[in-house]
Every structure is written in structure tokens, then in C-alpha cells.
Amino acid sequence: MNATAYYRAALRALAHVEHRLPTGRRFGPEADARWSSFRGDLTTADRIDLLLRDADAQWPAAFGARSVFARTAVAEDEAFGPEWTSLDPVEAEELWREITRAPAPTTIHDALHAIATAWEQPLVAFDVGTLGPADRLVVAGPSAVVATLLAFASGTDLDFTDQVMVIATPPAHRQLATLGSALLNSTKPARVLTAAQVEPMRGARVLVSDDAAPADAAKAKEQA
């Protein structure tokens, strides 16, 4: 389990949504002053977890580790669960400085690529074709997920959380999809299932990129 990659990806996505609609509660001088006034014995690792819990409440199942690592025993309204181990305080400080010093991703394209980079996940071009509001999609593979999200971001009358089921077992692939709902500013969670969790969705359009995990690709192709 690569917790550092998860945190880096989540914070880069959060920087994007804060850039899109600034609140002053998450990053910047105002947020720093508020944190300094009440932090007490809390560490930067605690600050990061609090930020991601708050974001996961605003965009359900988008920012929490529960969704990324398919921790099915954790309650749906809990971002981490009692057994989650937060970042080491020193590592948290280093990551926080990295995130706050870097320019926020300004487009959904940049945000998705920042998430992939956090996981060292290469992406390749993928053509999703023309999408309409009546389409039902089964998507597998990080490149297919990214291309689908970009298509929904530029389309009209499309709803990613209603129209798309993502089959993703590796955490890197899952986080691209779970954060995608927040990047699209949807308050409904994305449907992201591991290969073992998939329920039949017959008649859907199947989009599978070559970088899909073999089990995910096989399960997706069964839905055609």
C-alpha cells in the first residue's frame, strides 16, 4: 500500500478544486492562520487528514483512503477508518511544503495527470468516441478512465456518476476514478468496483485501455 502516493494525489486534486472555487479554508495565509490558532499538539499529518476528511464529506467517497484502497469494512461516511495509519510527521511536513509551493493544477486535464504522476502511472492517448446522455459505460484502465473523465468534462447533459461504472482494482487506477467525481464537481460518488465486486451491466459500451489490470479488463469485456 503506497500511502504517500495516495496523499500526494489527493492533495494535488484538492489544490485544483480549491483553485477552481477558492474558500480560503484549505490553503494559503488565511488557512495557515486559522490552523495556527487552534492546532495545539496536532501535527501537519493531522492537518492533512482533517482536510481530506472535510473534502470527502463535500464530495462523497472522492478523497478518502477507504475508496482508494477498497476498504469495504470501513463505514461509507468515514474517509479512513480506525486502522488507517497516517503519514509520519516528518514526511507530512515535506509533502505539505511540496504541495503548497507547487502551482495548483488549473485544469481537469492537469489535475488528472498530477494524480497519475503521484502514482508514477503512465497514461496513453485513448479515444472514447462520441458520448451522449443515454450511454451507459463500463470503463477499465487508467488511460480510459482519464479520457472518459475529460470527455464528460467537455460534454453537455452527461453525468459521470450515473452513466459510468469503473472497474479498477489497483489503488492508482481507483483514485483516478474516485477523485474524478470531485474534479467534475459531482456530489455523488463515482461507481468504482474491483474486479471481484462487479455486478453485471449488460448492454453497456465497454472502454478498456491497454494499461488496465488483466482481471479488470477481462471483467469489463464480460459486460459487453
mmCIF file of the C-alpha atoms, coordinates in Angstrom:
data_MODEL
# 
_entry.id   MODEL 
# 
loop_
_atom_site.group_PDB 
_atom_site.id 
_atom_site.type_symbol 
_atom_site.label_atom_id 
_atom_site.label_alt_id 
_atom_site.label_comp_id 
_atom_site.label_asym_id 
_atom_site.label_entity_id 
_atom_site.label_seq_id 
_atom_site.pdbx_PDB_ins_code 
_atom_site.Cartn_x 
_atom_site.Cartn_y 
_atom_site.Cartn_z 
_atom_site.occupancy 
_atom_site.B_iso_or_equiv 
_atom_site.pdbx_formal_charge 
_atom_site.auth_seq_id 
_atom_site.auth_comp_id 
_atom_site.auth_asym_id 
_atom_site.auth_atom_id 
_atom_site.pdbx_PDB_model_num 
ATOM 1   C CA . MET A 1 1   ? 0.000   0.000  0.000   1.00 0.00 ? 1   MET A CA 1 
ATOM 2   C CA . ASN A 1 2   ? 1.522   3.292  -1.118  1.00 0.00 ? 2   ASN A CA 1 
ATOM 3   C CA . ALA A 1 3   ? 0.046   5.796  1.328   1.00 0.00 ? 3   ALA A CA 1 
ATOM 4   C CA . THR A 1 4   ? 2.391   8.577  0.223   1.00 0.00 ? 4   THR A CA 1 
ATOM 5   C CA . ALA A 1 5   ? 1.194   8.345  -3.382  1.00 0.00 ? 5   ALA A CA 1 
ATOM 6   C CA . TYR A 1 6   ? -2.404  8.402  -2.166  1.00 0.00 ? 6   TYR A CA 1 
ATOM 7   C CA . TYR A 1 7   ? -1.841  11.530 -0.089  1.00 0.00 ? 7   TYR A CA 1 
ATOM 8   C CA . ARG A 1 8   ? 0.102   13.322 -2.831  1.00 0.00 ? 8   ARG A CA 1 
ATOM 9   C CA . ALA A 1 9   ? -2.589  12.578 -5.412  1.00 0.00 ? 9   ALA A CA 1 
ATOM 10  C CA . ALA A 1 10  ? -5.427  13.609 -3.096  1.00 0.00 ? 10  ALA A CA 1 
ATOM 11  C CA . LEU A 1 11  ? -3.746  16.885 -2.159  1.00 0.00 ? 11  LEU A CA 1 
ATOM 12  C CA . ARG A 1 12  ? -2.977  17.751 -5.780  1.00 0.00 ? 12  ARG A CA 1 
ATOM 13  C CA . ALA A 1 13  ? -6.632  17.184 -6.641  1.00 0.00 ? 13  ALA A CA 1 
ATOM 14  C CA . LEU A 1 14  ? -7.703  19.244 -3.637  1.00 0.00 ? 14  LEU A CA 1 
ATOM 15  C CA . ALA A 1 15  ? -5.412  22.064 -4.751  1.00 0.00 ? 15  ALA A CA 1 
ATOM 16  C CA . HIS A 1 16  ? -7.214  22.028 -8.101  1.00 0.00 ? 16  HIS A CA 1 
ATOM 17  C CA . VAL A 1 17  ? -10.727 22.192 -6.656  1.00 0.00 ? 17  VAL A CA 1 
ATOM 18  C CA . GLU A 1 18  ? -9.622  24.959 -4.271  1.00 0.00 ? 18  GLU A CA 1 
ATOM 19  C CA . HIS A 1 19  ? -8.178  26.869 -7.238  1.00 0.00 ? 19  HIS A CA 1 
ATOM 20  C CA . ARG A 1 20  ? -11.461 26.388 -9.099  1.00 0.00 ? 20  ARG A CA 1 
ATOM 21  C CA . LEU A 1 21  ? -13.555 27.751 -6.245  1.00 0.00 ? 21  LEU A CA 1 
ATOM 22  C CA . PRO A 1 22  ? -11.390 29.303 -3.515  1.00 0.00 ? 22  PRO A CA 1 
ATOM 23  C CA . THR A 1 23  ? -12.658 29.000 0.053   1.00 0.00 ? 23  THR A CA 1 
ATOM 24  C CA . GLY A 1 24  ? -9.598  30.171 1.996   1.00 0.00 ? 24  GLY A CA 1 
ATOM 25  C CA . ARG A 1 25  ? -10.125 27.216 4.346   1.00 0.00 ? 25  ARG A CA 1 
ATOM 26  C CA . ARG A 1 26  ? -7.609  24.800 2.874   1.00 0.00 ? 26  ARG A CA 1 
ATOM 27  C CA . PHE A 1 27  ? -4.514  26.519 1.518   1.00 0.00 ? 27  PHE A CA 1 
ATOM 28  C CA . GLY A 1 28  ? -2.944  29.942 1.792   1.00 0.00 ? 28  GLY A CA 1 
ATOM 29  C CA . PRO A 1 29  ? -2.285  32.535 4.518   1.00 0.00 ? 29  PRO A CA 1 
ATOM 30  C CA . GLU A 1 30  ? -5.848  32.600 5.854   1.00 0.00 ? 30  GLU A CA 1 
ATOM 31  C CA . ALA A 1 31  ? -5.945  28.815 6.236   1.00 0.00 ? 31  ALA A CA 1 
ATOM 32  C CA . ASP A 1 32  ? -2.468  28.811 7.810   1.00 0.00 ? 32  ASP A CA 1 
ATOM 33  C CA . ALA A 1 33  ? -3.501  31.435 10.360  1.00 0.00 ? 33  ALA A CA 1 
ATOM 34  C CA . ARG A 1 34  ? -6.637  29.511 11.280  1.00 0.00 ? 34  ARG A CA 1 
ATOM 35  C CA . TRP A 1 35  ? -4.622  26.314 11.684  1.00 0.00 ? 35  TRP A CA 1 
ATOM 36  C CA . SER A 1 36  ? -2.013  28.017 13.869  1.00 0.00 ? 36  SER A CA 1 
ATOM 37  C CA . SER A 1 37  ? -4.720  29.383 16.154  1.00 0.00 ? 37  SER A CA 1 
ATOM 38  C CA . PHE A 1 38  ? -6.159  26.012 17.152  1.00 0.00 ? 38  PHE A CA 1 
ATOM 39  C CA . ARG A 1 39  ? -3.651  23.302 16.223  1.00 0.00 ? 39  ARG A CA 1 
ATOM 40  C CA . GLY A 1 40  ? -2.391  22.734 19.772  1.00 0.00 ? 40  GLY A CA 1 
ATOM 41  C CA . ASP A 1 41  ? -0.495  19.440 19.742  1.00 0.00 ? 41  ASP A CA 1 
ATOM 42  C CA . LEU A 1 42  ? -1.769  18.454 16.300  1.00 0.00 ? 42  LEU A CA 1 
ATOM 43  C CA . THR A 1 43  ? 0.768   17.822 13.544  1.00 0.00 ? 43  THR A CA 1 
ATOM 44  C CA . THR A 1 44  ? 0.799   18.542 9.840   1.00 0.00 ? 44  THR A CA 1 
ATOM 45  C CA . ALA A 1 45  ? -0.183  14.901 9.329   1.00 0.00 ? 45  ALA A CA 1 
ATOM 46  C CA . ASP A 1 46  ? -3.341  15.635 11.343  1.00 0.00 ? 46  ASP A CA 1 
ATOM 47  C CA . ARG A 1 47  ? -3.973  18.753 9.271   1.00 0.00 ? 47  ARG A CA 1 
ATOM 48  C CA . ILE A 1 48  ? -3.771  16.780 6.048   1.00 0.00 ? 48  ILE A CA 1 
ATOM 49  C CA . ASP A 1 49  ? -6.137  14.099 7.349   1.00 0.00 ? 49  ASP A CA 1 
ATOM 50  C CA . LEU A 1 50  ? -8.622  16.735 8.520   1.00 0.00 ? 50  LEU A CA 1 
ATOM 51  C CA . LEU A 1 51  ? -8.532  18.423 5.122   1.00 0.00 ? 51  LEU A CA 1 
ATOM 52  C CA . LEU A 1 52  ? -9.159  15.167 3.302   1.00 0.00 ? 52  LEU A CA 1 
ATOM 53  C CA . ARG A 1 53  ? -11.959 14.165 5.681   1.00 0.00 ? 53  ARG A CA 1 
ATOM 54  C CA . ASP A 1 54  ? -13.608 17.520 5.042   1.00 0.00 ? 54  ASP A CA 1 
ATOM 55  C CA . ALA A 1 55  ? -13.207 17.152 1.281   1.00 0.00 ? 55  ALA A CA 1 
ATOM 56  C CA . ASP A 1 56  ? -14.524 13.586 1.398   1.00 0.00 ? 56  ASP A CA 1 
ATOM 57  C CA . ALA A 1 57  ? -17.653 14.874 3.118   1.00 0.00 ? 57  ALA A CA 1 
ATOM 58  C CA . GLN A 1 58  ? -18.166 17.551 0.458   1.00 0.00 ? 58  GLN A CA 1 
ATOM 59  C CA . TRP A 1 59  ? -17.504 15.142 -2.421  1.00 0.00 ? 59  TRP A CA 1 
ATOM 60  C CA . PRO A 1 60  ? -18.533 11.752 -1.005  1.00 0.00 ? 60  PRO A CA 1 
ATOM 61  C CA . ALA A 1 61  ? -16.078 8.882  -1.475  1.00 0.00 ? 61  ALA A CA 1 
ATOM 62  C CA . ALA A 1 62  ? -13.762 11.034 -3.603  1.00 0.00 ? 62  ALA A CA 1 
ATOM 63  C CA . PHE A 1 63  ? -10.889 11.883 -1.255  1.00 0.00 ? 63  PHE A CA 1 
ATOM 64  C CA . GLY A 1 64  ? -10.860 9.152  1.387   1.00 0.00 ? 64  GLY A CA 1 
ATOM 65  C CA . ALA A 1 65  ? -8.468  6.235  1.592   1.00 0.00 ? 65  ALA A CA 1 
ATOM 66  C CA . ARG A 1 66  ? -11.439 3.909  2.097   1.00 0.00 ? 66  ARG A CA 1 
ATOM 67  C CA . SER A 1 67  ? -12.441 4.254  -1.550  1.00 0.00 ? 67  SER A CA 1 
ATOM 68  C CA . VAL A 1 68  ? -8.929  4.198  -2.983  1.00 0.00 ? 68  VAL A CA 1 
ATOM 69  C CA . PHE A 1 69  ? -7.844  1.047  -1.187  1.00 0.00 ? 69  PHE A CA 1 
ATOM 70  C CA . ALA A 1 70  ? -11.278 -0.653 -1.351  1.00 0.00 ? 70  ALA A CA 1 
ATOM 71  C CA . ARG A 1 71  ? -11.524 -0.904 2.438   1.00 0.00 ? 71  ARG A CA 1 
ATOM 72  C CA . THR A 1 72  ? -15.020 -2.362 2.435   1.00 0.00 ? 72  THR A CA 1 
ATOM 73  C CA . ALA A 1 73  ? -15.113 -2.877 6.213   1.00 0.00 ? 73  ALA A CA 1 
ATOM 74  C CA . VAL A 1 74  ? -14.934 0.893  6.771   1.00 0.00 ? 74  VAL A CA 1 
ATOM 75  C CA . ALA A 1 75  ? -18.228 2.803  7.017   1.00 0.00 ? 75  ALA A CA 1 
ATOM 76  C CA . GLU A 1 76  ? -19.202 4.668  3.852   1.00 0.00 ? 76  GLU A CA 1 
ATOM 77  C CA . ASP A 1 77  ? -19.199 8.032  5.626   1.00 0.00 ? 77  ASP A CA 1 
ATOM 78  C CA . GLU A 1 78  ? -15.698 7.524  7.055   1.00 0.00 ? 78  GLU A CA 1 
ATOM 79  C CA . ALA A 1 79  ? -12.708 8.595  4.969   1.00 0.00 ? 79  ALA A CA 1 
ATOM 80  C CA . PHE A 1 80  ? -10.082 6.430  6.646   1.00 0.00 ? 80  PHE A CA 1 
ATOM 81  C CA . GLY A 1 81  ? -11.313 4.060  9.327   1.00 0.00 ? 81  GLY A CA 1 
ATOM 82  C CA . PRO A 1 82  ? -9.758  3.238  12.714  1.00 0.00 ? 82  PRO A CA 1 
ATOM 83  C CA . GLU A 1 83  ? -6.959  1.047  11.354  1.00 0.00 ? 83  GLU A CA 1 
ATOM 84  C CA . TRP A 1 84  ? -5.572  3.642  8.958   1.00 0.00 ? 84  TRP A CA 1 
ATOM 85  C CA . THR A 1 85  ? -2.007  4.815  9.613   1.00 0.00 ? 85  THR A CA 1 
ATOM 86  C CA . SER A 1 86  ? -1.437  8.491  8.873   1.00 0.00 ? 86  SER A CA 1 
ATOM 87  C CA . LEU A 1 87  ? 1.745   9.916  7.424   1.00 0.00 ? 87  LEU A CA 1 
ATOM 88  C CA . ASP A 1 88  ? 4.845   10.161 9.556   1.00 0.00 ? 88  ASP A CA 1 
ATOM 89  C CA . PRO A 1 89  ? 5.017   13.776 10.850  1.00 0.00 ? 89  PRO A CA 1 
ATOM 90  C CA . VAL A 1 90  ? 8.319   14.473 9.095   1.00 0.00 ? 90  VAL A CA 1 
ATOM 91  C CA . GLU A 1 91  ? 7.060   13.051 5.806   1.00 0.00 ? 91  GLU A CA 1 
ATOM 92  C CA . ALA A 1 92  ? 3.836   15.021 6.204   1.00 0.00 ? 92  ALA A CA 1 
ATOM 93  C CA . GLU A 1 93  ? 5.780   18.273 6.609   1.00 0.00 ? 93  GLU A CA 1 
ATOM 94  C CA . GLU A 1 94  ? 7.808   17.556 3.485   1.00 0.00 ? 94  GLU A CA 1 
ATOM 95  C CA . LEU A 1 95  ? 4.722   16.678 1.466   1.00 0.00 ? 95  LEU A CA 1 
ATOM 96  C CA . TRP A 1 96  ? 2.836   19.744 2.682   1.00 0.00 ? 96  TRP A CA 1 
ATOM 97  C CA . ARG A 1 97  ? 5.674   22.034 1.639   1.00 0.00 ? 97  ARG A CA 1 
ATOM 98  C CA . GLU A 1 98  ? 5.803   20.320 -1.747  1.00 0.00 ? 98  GLU A CA 1 
ATOM 99  C CA . ILE A 1 99  ? 2.067   20.747 -2.321  1.00 0.00 ? 99  ILE A CA 1 
ATOM 100 C CA . THR A 1 100 ? 1.801   24.335 -1.131  1.00 0.00 ? 100 THR A CA 1 
ATOM 101 C CA . ARG A 1 101 ? 4.844   25.513 -3.074  1.00 0.00 ? 101 ARG A CA 1 
ATOM 102 C CA . ALA A 1 102 ? 3.763   23.964 -6.375  1.00 0.00 ? 102 ALA A CA 1 
ATOM 103 C CA . PRO A 1 103 ? 1.274   25.773 -8.623  1.00 0.00 ? 103 PRO A CA 1 
ATOM 104 C CA . ALA A 1 104 ? -2.174  24.242 -8.346  1.00 0.00 ? 104 ALA A CA 1 
ATOM 105 C CA . PRO A 1 105 ? -3.365  22.298 -11.393 1.00 0.00 ? 105 PRO A CA 1 
ATOM 106 C CA . THR A 1 106 ? -5.615  24.762 -13.196 1.00 0.00 ? 106 THR A CA 1 
ATOM 107 C CA . THR A 1 107 ? -7.496  22.379 -15.492 1.00 0.00 ? 107 THR A CA 1 
ATOM 108 C CA . ILE A 1 108 ? -9.072  18.976 -15.020 1.00 0.00 ? 108 ILE A CA 1 
ATOM 109 C CA . HIS A 1 109 ? -6.559  17.639 -17.554 1.00 0.00 ? 109 HIS A CA 1 
ATOM 110 C CA . ASP A 1 110 ? -3.661  18.878 -15.437 1.00 0.00 ? 110 ASP A CA 1 
ATOM 111 C CA . ALA A 1 111 ? -5.257  17.588 -12.237 1.00 0.00 ? 111 ALA A CA 1 
ATOM 112 C CA . LEU A 1 112 ? -5.756  14.095 -13.637 1.00 0.00 ? 112 LEU A CA 1 
ATOM 113 C CA . HIS A 1 113 ? -2.190  13.971 -14.890 1.00 0.00 ? 113 HIS A CA 1 
ATOM 114 C CA . ALA A 1 114 ? -0.964  15.172 -11.484 1.00 0.00 ? 114 ALA A CA 1 
ATOM 115 C CA . ILE A 1 115 ? -2.846  12.297 -9.838  1.00 0.00 ? 115 ILE A CA 1 
ATOM 116 C CA . ALA A 1 116 ? -1.308  9.813  -12.259 1.00 0.00 ? 116 ALA A CA 1 
ATOM 117 C CA . THR A 1 117 ? 2.154   11.295 -11.717 1.00 0.00 ? 117 THR A CA 1 
ATOM 118 C CA . ALA A 1 118 ? 1.778   10.910 -7.954  1.00 0.00 ? 118 ALA A CA 1 
ATOM 119 C CA . TRP A 1 119 ? 1.428   7.176  -8.533  1.00 0.00 ? 119 TRP A CA 1 
ATOM 120 C CA . GLU A 1 120 ? 4.074   7.085  -11.290 1.00 0.00 ? 120 GLU A CA 1 
ATOM 121 C CA . GLN A 1 121 ? 1.300   5.831  -13.545 1.00 0.00 ? 121 GLN A CA 1 
ATOM 122 C CA . PRO A 1 122 ? 1.956   6.476  -17.261 1.00 0.00 ? 122 PRO A CA 1 
ATOM 123 C CA . LEU A 1 123 ? -1.018  7.464  -19.386 1.00 0.00 ? 123 LEU A CA 1 
ATOM 124 C CA . VAL A 1 124 ? -1.553  6.957  -23.107 1.00 0.00 ? 124 VAL A CA 1 
ATOM 125 C CA . ALA A 1 125 ? -3.975  8.504  -25.566 1.00 0.00 ? 125 ALA A CA 1 
ATOM 126 C CA . PHE A 1 126 ? -7.376  6.794  -25.658 1.00 0.00 ? 126 PHE A CA 1 
ATOM 127 C CA . ASP A 1 127 ? -10.381 7.603  -27.843 1.00 0.00 ? 127 ASP A CA 1 
ATOM 128 C CA . VAL A 1 128 ? -13.759 7.244  -26.137 1.00 0.00 ? 128 VAL A CA 1 
ATOM 129 C CA . GLY A 1 129 ? -15.724 8.230  -29.221 1.00 0.00 ? 129 GLY A CA 1 
ATOM 130 C CA . THR A 1 130 ? -18.914 10.289 -29.106 1.00 0.00 ? 130 THR A CA 1 
ATOM 131 C CA . LEU A 1 131 ? -20.840 10.199 -25.843 1.00 0.00 ? 131 LEU A CA 1 
ATOM 132 C CA . GLY A 1 132 ? -24.483 11.002 -25.225 1.00 0.00 ? 132 GLY A CA 1 
ATOM 133 C CA . PRO A 1 133 ? -26.693 11.171 -22.129 1.00 0.00 ? 133 PRO A CA 1 
ATOM 134 C CA . ALA A 1 134 ? -28.247 7.781  -22.905 1.00 0.00 ? 134 ALA A CA 1 
ATOM 135 C CA . ASP A 1 135 ? -24.919 5.951  -22.991 1.00 0.00 ? 135 ASP A CA 1 
ATOM 136 C CA . ARG A 1 136 ? -24.029 3.527  -20.234 1.00 0.00 ? 136 ARG A CA 1 
ATOM 137 C CA . LEU A 1 137 ? -20.310 2.839  -19.970 1.00 0.00 ? 137 LEU A CA 1 
ATOM 138 C CA . VAL A 1 138 ? -18.080 0.247  -18.360 1.00 0.00 ? 138 VAL A CA 1 
ATOM 139 C CA . VAL A 1 139 ? -14.540 1.582  -18.170 1.00 0.00 ? 139 VAL A CA 1 
ATOM 140 C CA . ALA A 1 140 ? -11.290 -0.143 -17.202 1.00 0.00 ? 140 ALA A CA 1 
ATOM 141 C CA . GLY A 1 141 ? -7.718  1.091  -17.326 1.00 0.00 ? 141 GLY A CA 1 
ATOM 142 C CA . PRO A 1 142 ? -6.317  4.407  -16.097 1.00 0.00 ? 142 PRO A CA 1 
ATOM 143 C CA . SER A 1 143 ? -5.938  5.867  -19.583 1.00 0.00 ? 143 SER A CA 1 
ATOM 144 C CA . ALA A 1 144 ? -9.545  5.003  -20.412 1.00 0.00 ? 144 ALA A CA 1 
ATOM 145 C CA . VAL A 1 145 ? -10.701 6.492  -17.101 1.00 0.00 ? 145 VAL A CA 1 
ATOM 146 C CA . VAL A 1 146 ? -8.851  9.755  -17.747 1.00 0.00 ? 146 VAL A CA 1 
ATOM 147 C CA . ALA A 1 147 ? -10.122 10.020 -21.326 1.00 0.00 ? 147 ALA A CA 1 
ATOM 148 C CA . THR A 1 148 ? -13.684 9.344  -20.170 1.00 0.00 ? 148 THR A CA 1 
ATOM 149 C CA . LEU A 1 149 ? -13.496 11.973 -17.436 1.00 0.00 ? 149 LEU A CA 1 
ATOM 150 C CA . LEU A 1 150 ? -12.160 14.543 -19.897 1.00 0.00 ? 150 LEU A CA 1 
ATOM 151 C CA . ALA A 1 151 ? -14.969 13.716 -22.315 1.00 0.00 ? 151 ALA A CA 1 
ATOM 152 C CA . PHE A 1 152 ? -17.564 14.176 -19.585 1.00 0.00 ? 152 PHE A CA 1 
ATOM 153 C CA . ALA A 1 153 ? -15.934 17.443 -18.514 1.00 0.00 ? 153 ALA A CA 1 
ATOM 154 C CA . SER A 1 154 ? -16.257 18.856 -22.027 1.00 0.00 ? 154 SER A CA 1 
ATOM 155 C CA . GLY A 1 155 ? -19.665 17.376 -22.821 1.00 0.00 ? 155 GLY A CA 1 
ATOM 156 C CA . THR A 1 156 ? -23.190 18.555 -22.075 1.00 0.00 ? 156 THR A CA 1 
ATOM 157 C CA . ASP A 1 157 ? -26.063 16.723 -20.364 1.00 0.00 ? 157 ASP A CA 1 
ATOM 158 C CA . LEU A 1 158 ? -23.659 13.999 -19.230 1.00 0.00 ? 158 LEU A CA 1 
ATOM 159 C CA . ASP A 1 159 ? -23.442 12.539 -15.720 1.00 0.00 ? 159 ASP A CA 1 
ATOM 160 C CA . PHE A 1 160 ? -20.318 10.533 -14.939 1.00 0.00 ? 160 PHE A CA 1 
ATOM 161 C CA . THR A 1 161 ? -21.617 9.104  -11.674 1.00 0.00 ? 161 THR A CA 1 
ATOM 162 C CA . ASP A 1 162 ? -24.890 7.916  -13.248 1.00 0.00 ? 162 ASP A CA 1 
ATOM 163 C CA . GLN A 1 163 ? -23.619 6.733  -16.613 1.00 0.00 ? 163 GLN A CA 1 
ATOM 164 C CA . VAL A 1 164 ? -20.273 5.127  -15.817 1.00 0.00 ? 164 VAL A CA 1 
ATOM 165 C CA . MET A 1 165 ? -19.150 2.068  -13.915 1.00 0.00 ? 165 MET A CA 1 
ATOM 166 C CA . VAL A 1 166 ? -15.382 1.886  -13.489 1.00 0.00 ? 166 VAL A CA 1 
ATOM 167 C CA . ILE A 1 167 ? -13.734 -1.466 -12.891 1.00 0.00 ? 167 ILE A CA 1 
ATOM 168 C CA . ALA A 1 168 ? -10.489 -0.741 -11.100 1.00 0.00 ? 168 ALA A CA 1 
ATOM 169 C CA . THR A 1 169 ? -8.619  -2.899 -8.630  1.00 0.00 ? 169 THR A CA 1 
ATOM 170 C CA . PRO A 1 170 ? -5.159  -1.226 -8.300  1.00 0.00 ? 170 PRO A CA 1 
ATOM 171 C CA . PRO A 1 171 ? -5.310  1.807  -5.971  1.00 0.00 ? 171 PRO A CA 1 
ATOM 172 C CA . ALA A 1 172 ? -3.749  4.129  -8.573  1.00 0.00 ? 172 ALA A CA 1 
ATOM 173 C CA . HIS A 1 173 ? -6.480  3.285  -11.063 1.00 0.00 ? 173 HIS A CA 1 
ATOM 174 C CA . ARG A 1 174 ? -9.165  3.630  -8.404  1.00 0.00 ? 174 ARG A CA 1 
ATOM 175 C CA . GLN A 1 175 ? -8.007  7.042  -7.223  1.00 0.00 ? 175 GLN A CA 1 
ATOM 176 C CA . LEU A 1 176 ? -8.171  8.499  -10.722 1.00 0.00 ? 176 LEU A CA 1 
ATOM 177 C CA . ALA A 1 177 ? -11.822 7.466  -10.851 1.00 0.00 ? 177 ALA A CA 1 
ATOM 178 C CA . THR A 1 178 ? -12.826 8.377  -7.296  1.00 0.00 ? 178 THR A CA 1 
ATOM 179 C CA . LEU A 1 179 ? -11.258 11.833 -7.500  1.00 0.00 ? 179 LEU A CA 1 
ATOM 180 C CA . GLY A 1 180 ? -12.830 12.252 -10.916 1.00 0.00 ? 180 GLY A CA 1 
ATOM 181 C CA . SER A 1 181 ? -16.231 12.889 -9.359  1.00 0.00 ? 181 SER A CA 1 
ATOM 182 C CA . ALA A 1 182 ? -14.799 15.805 -7.357  1.00 0.00 ? 182 ALA A CA 1 
ATOM 183 C CA . LEU A 1 183 ? -12.960 17.161 -10.389 1.00 0.00 ? 183 LEU A CA 1 
ATOM 184 C CA . LEU A 1 184 ? -16.317 17.170 -12.185 1.00 0.00 ? 184 LEU A CA 1 
ATOM 185 C CA . ASN A 1 185 ? -17.828 18.796 -9.062  1.00 0.00 ? 185 ASN A CA 1 
ATOM 186 C CA . SER A 1 186 ? -20.313 15.977 -8.552  1.00 0.00 ? 186 SER A CA 1 
ATOM 187 C CA . THR A 1 187 ? -21.625 15.405 -5.045  1.00 0.00 ? 187 THR A CA 1 
ATOM 188 C CA . LYS A 1 188 ? -22.471 11.809 -5.909  1.00 0.00 ? 188 LYS A CA 1 
ATOM 189 C CA . PRO A 1 189 ? -19.734 9.182  -5.572  1.00 0.00 ? 189 PRO A CA 1 
ATOM 190 C CA . ALA A 1 190 ? -18.298 7.581  -8.667  1.00 0.00 ? 190 ALA A CA 1 
ATOM 191 C CA . ARG A 1 191 ? -19.151 3.914  -9.153  1.00 0.00 ? 191 ARG A CA 1 
ATOM 192 C CA . VAL A 1 192 ? -15.776 2.234  -8.784  1.00 0.00 ? 192 VAL A CA 1 
ATOM 193 C CA . LEU A 1 193 ? -15.626 -1.519 -8.258  1.00 0.00 ? 193 LEU A CA 1 
ATOM 194 C CA . THR A 1 194 ? -12.830 -4.034 -8.051  1.00 0.00 ? 194 THR A CA 1 
ATOM 195 C CA . ALA A 1 195 ? -12.959 -6.940 -10.471 1.00 0.00 ? 195 ALA A CA 1 
ATOM 196 C CA . ALA A 1 196 ? -14.260 -9.119 -7.625  1.00 0.00 ? 196 ALA A CA 1 
ATOM 197 C CA . GLN A 1 197 ? -17.129 -6.723 -6.849  1.00 0.00 ? 197 GLN A CA 1 
ATOM 198 C CA . VAL A 1 198 ? -18.548 -6.215 -10.327 1.00 0.00 ? 198 VAL A CA 1 
ATOM 199 C CA . GLU A 1 199 ? -22.262 -6.619 -10.878 1.00 0.00 ? 199 GLU A CA 1 
ATOM 200 C CA . PRO A 1 200 ? -23.450 -7.329 -14.432 1.00 0.00 ? 200 PRO A CA 1 
ATOM 201 C CA . MET A 1 201 ? -24.210 -4.267 -16.572 1.00 0.00 ? 201 MET A CA 1 
ATOM 202 C CA . ARG A 1 202 ? -25.248 -5.847 -19.840 1.00 0.00 ? 202 ARG A CA 1 
ATOM 203 C CA . GLY A 1 203 ? -25.555 -3.769 -22.957 1.00 0.00 ? 203 GLY A CA 1 
ATOM 204 C CA . ALA A 1 204 ? -23.119 -1.110 -21.852 1.00 0.00 ? 204 ALA A CA 1 
ATOM 205 C CA . ARG A 1 205 ? -20.398 0.340  -24.036 1.00 0.00 ? 205 ARG A CA 1 
ATOM 206 C CA . VAL A 1 206 ? -17.119 -1.097 -22.865 1.00 0.00 ? 206 VAL A CA 1 
ATOM 207 C CA . LEU A 1 207 ? -13.998 1.080  -22.872 1.00 0.00 ? 207 LEU A CA 1 
ATOM 208 C CA . VAL A 1 208 ? -10.793 -0.724 -21.943 1.00 0.00 ? 208 VAL A CA 1 
ATOM 209 C CA . SER A 1 209 ? -7.323  0.750  -22.333 1.00 0.00 ? 209 SER A CA 1 
ATOM 210 C CA . ASP A 1 210 ? -4.213  -1.380 -22.674 1.00 0.00 ? 210 ASP A CA 1 
ATOM 211 C CA . ASP A 1 211 ? -2.986  -0.344 -19.216 1.00 0.00 ? 211 ASP A CA 1 
ATOM 212 C CA . ALA A 1 212 ? -5.934  -1.940 -17.412 1.00 0.00 ? 212 ALA A CA 1 
ATOM 213 C CA . ALA A 1 213 ? -5.129  -4.657 -14.903 1.00 0.00 ? 213 ALA A CA 1 
ATOM 214 C CA . PRO A 1 214 ? -5.758  -8.022 -16.624 1.00 0.00 ? 214 PRO A CA 1 
ATOM 215 C CA . ALA A 1 215 ? -8.571  -9.030 -14.259 1.00 0.00 ? 215 ALA A CA 1 
ATOM 216 C CA . ASP A 1 216 ? -10.239 -5.637 -14.659 1.00 0.00 ? 216 ASP A CA 1 
ATOM 217 C CA . ALA A 1 217 ? -10.019 -5.805 -18.446 1.00 0.00 ? 217 ALA A CA 1 
ATOM 218 C CA . ALA A 1 218 ? -11.452 -9.319 -18.525 1.00 0.00 ? 218 ALA A CA 1 
ATOM 219 C CA . LYS A 1 219 ? -14.342 -8.429 -16.237 1.00 0.00 ? 219 LYS A CA 1 
ATOM 220 C CA . ALA A 1 220 ? -15.126 -5.291 -18.237 1.00 0.00 ? 220 ALA A CA 1 
ATOM 221 C CA . LYS A 1 221 ? -15.253 -7.198 -21.509 1.00 0.00 ? 221 LYS A CA 1 
ATOM 222 C CA . GLU A 1 222 ? -17.773 -9.598 -19.965 1.00 0.00 ? 222 GLU A CA 1 
ATOM 223 C CA . GLN A 1 223 ? -20.224 -6.704 -19.680 1.00 0.00 ? 223 GLN A CA 1 
ATOM 224 C CA . ALA A 1 224 ? -20.477 -6.057 -23.419 1.00 0.00 ? 224 ALA A CA 1 
# 
